[in-house]
C-alpha cells in the first residue's frame, strides 16, 4: 500500500478496515525508501483525504509537519534522493546514529539487534500461521513487519489481539520516535511520521480503555 491508494473511499471505510489500511500505509512507509513514482503521488496530493481525517481526529500538528516536509521536498531538485538519504540517516546506520526500527534495539537487557523481541515476534507470526516475506530480508521485530501484523489483526477482526499488539508497540515506539526527532534530516518527513504513528497508537489505546 502507498499514498496513491489513500482515497476518500478508504477514509470512509468501517473502523476496523480503516485501521487496517492505516497501519498498512505506515508499514509501507517504514519498509523501504519511497521511489520516484511513490513520491510523485505525495506531490499530487493523493494523501490529502487521509490527512484531513487525521487532522480532524486530533493530529493536526503532526499532519501539518508532514505537509510542510512534503512542500519542502517539492523545492528540492533531487527530492527522491534527498528523502532516501533521510531514510538512511534515520533507519539504516548504527544504533547510536540512527533510530533503528527494531523493537530489540529499545527493549531488553542488551538492546541489540536480534534480541529476545525478534524471537518473540517470529513466534507470534508462526502462531497466526504467517511467515516472513523472503523478498524482505529483515528481522521479525522490524517496525514495518509489526505494523503489517497489526493491520492483519484489525482486518481479521481480532480486536483483543490488536489491542495487545498496540500495547506491545507502545513499549518502544515512543522511544523510537524520540530518537527520530534528534536526527538531522534534510526535511522532517520521517520525524513527523514517527510522531504521527506514536500518537495514533496511543489514541487507539485510550479508545480501548473507554
TAFEN-V233971 format. One line per field, one symbol per residue. ss: DSSP state (H for helix, E for strand, L for the rest). phi: phi as a letter, one per 30 degrees, with the letter a starting at -180 (. if undefined). psi: psi as a letter, one per 40 degrees, with the letter a starting at -180 (. if undefined). Layout:
ss->???
phi->???
psi->???
//
This chain:
ss->LLHHHLLHHHHLLLHHHHHHHHHHHHHHHHHLLLLHHHHHHHHLLLLHHHHHHHHHHHHHHHHHHHHHHHHHHHLLLLHHHHHHHHHHHHHLLLLLLLLLLEHHHLLLLLLLLLLHHHHHHHHHHHHLLLLLLLLLLLLLLEHHHHHHHHHHHHHLLLHHHHHHHHHHHLLLHHHHHHHHHLLLLLLLHHHHHHHHHHHHHHHHHHHHHL
phi->.bddcdbddddcdeeddddedddddeeddddaddddddddddddidddededdddddjcddddedddddddddedcdcedddddddddddbcdddddccddbeddbbidchbehdeddddddddddedicbddddbdcddcdeddddddeddddddicdddddddddddddbdededededcddcdbcededddddeddddddddddddd
psi->hadeehidddeeiidddddddddddddddediihiddddddddeededddddddddeefdddddddddddddddehdgddddddddddddeeaidddighfhddeeiiddfiifaddddddddddddefiiiheeggiideidddddddddddddefgdddddddddddeddddddddddeehgidifdddddddddddddddddddde.
//
